[in-house]
């Protein structure tokens, strides 16, 4: 389990914020702007996703700004992206 807070991610290639491999991640008060698709990678998940949870992970999000990304959030392979209240943070 880890927490990522108060970061600005601009113009990322493929994915902005990533939670993977049976993790519980907390993303709070981050800004992700303009994540770009990465077709050259051949990985269909890298399609300009601001926040990705994969492989049995849980991403808990609170007060993030996801702006001008082709895809805001994606959860795959038994994963979850969940918006939480401040008290559940």
Phi and psi in degrees as a GROMACS rama.xvg file:
@    title "Ramachandran Plot"
@    xaxis  label "Phi"
@    yaxis  label "Psi"
@TYPE xy
-148.705  163.979  UNK-2
-123.781  133.96  UNK-3
-121.218  116.362  UNK-4
-133.135  147.968  UNK-5
55.0155  47.0176  UNK-6
-112.514  157.067  UNK-7
-120.17  122.085  UNK-8
-115.152  118.606  UNK-9
-122.798  137.172  UNK-10
58.0535  35.9628  UNK-11
-68.565  154.176  UNK-12
-101.76  111.943  UNK-13
94.9941  -65.0266  UNK-14
-140.652  138.251  UNK-15
-86.3775  -59.6699  UNK-16
-121.468  139.13  UNK-17
-135.917  128.237  UNK-18
-119.842  123.771  UNK-19
-144.456  159.357  UNK-20
63.1693  64.0581  UNK-21
57.6857  33.527  UNK-22
-95.0929  159.826  UNK-23
-116.344  114.056  UNK-24
-114.662  142.243  UNK-25
-116.221  121.211  UNK-26
-114.791  115.35  UNK-27
-133.933  133.933  UNK-28
56.2082  35.6372  UNK-29
-96.1409  156.915  UNK-30
-122.62  125.206  UNK-31
-121.961  118.096  UNK-32
-125.354  128.848  UNK-33
66.8499  39.0067  UNK-34
-64.2355  133.856  UNK-35
-104.031  143.661  UNK-36
-61.9011  151.483  UNK-37
-125.004  70.8278  UNK-38
-64.299  -27.1376  UNK-39
-65.9471  -22.7409  UNK-40
-71.3458  -25.0725  UNK-41
77.3886  0.245053  UNK-42
-95.0516  113.064  UNK-43
-65.1046  -17.8799  UNK-44
-76.8125  -20.3805  UNK-45
-89.154  55.9434  UNK-46
-103.507  25.1494  UNK-47
90.8299  43.9539  UNK-48
-90.5339  126.741  UNK-49
-66.8524  -43.4187  UNK-50
-141.286  123.433  UNK-51
-122.878  131.776  UNK-52
-117.828  131.178  UNK-53
-144.802  162.806  UNK-54
51.6862  70.586  UNK-55
58.4531  38.1557  UNK-56
-107.222  161.738  UNK-57
-128.143  120.083  UNK-58
-103.698  116.328  UNK-59
-98.1671  121.368  UNK-60
-116.998  144.484  UNK-61
-150.651  121.116  UNK-62
53.9327  44.3933  UNK-63
-93.8313  150.697  UNK-64
-110.079  115.477  UNK-65
-114.229  105.616  UNK-66
-123.114  130.285  UNK-67
58.2441  40.4586  UNK-68
-107.163  139.56  UNK-69
-55.7945  -35.9827  UNK-70
-132.6  128.037  UNK-71
-73.0949  -60.061  UNK-72
-138.943  150.557  UNK-73
-144.398  139.285  UNK-74
-128.141  128.034  UNK-75
-133.616  163.598  UNK-76
53.7844  61.2489  UNK-77
59.5304  39.3174  UNK-78
-111.365  173.171  UNK-79
-145.739  137.557  UNK-80
-113.848  121.754  UNK-81
-129.944  128.126  UNK-82
-80.8791  131.152  UNK-83
-117.14  155.815  UNK-84
-81.6226  161.372  UNK-85
-55.5076  -36.3172  UNK-86
-69.4087  -25.4556  UNK-87
-92.0623  3.20766  UNK-88
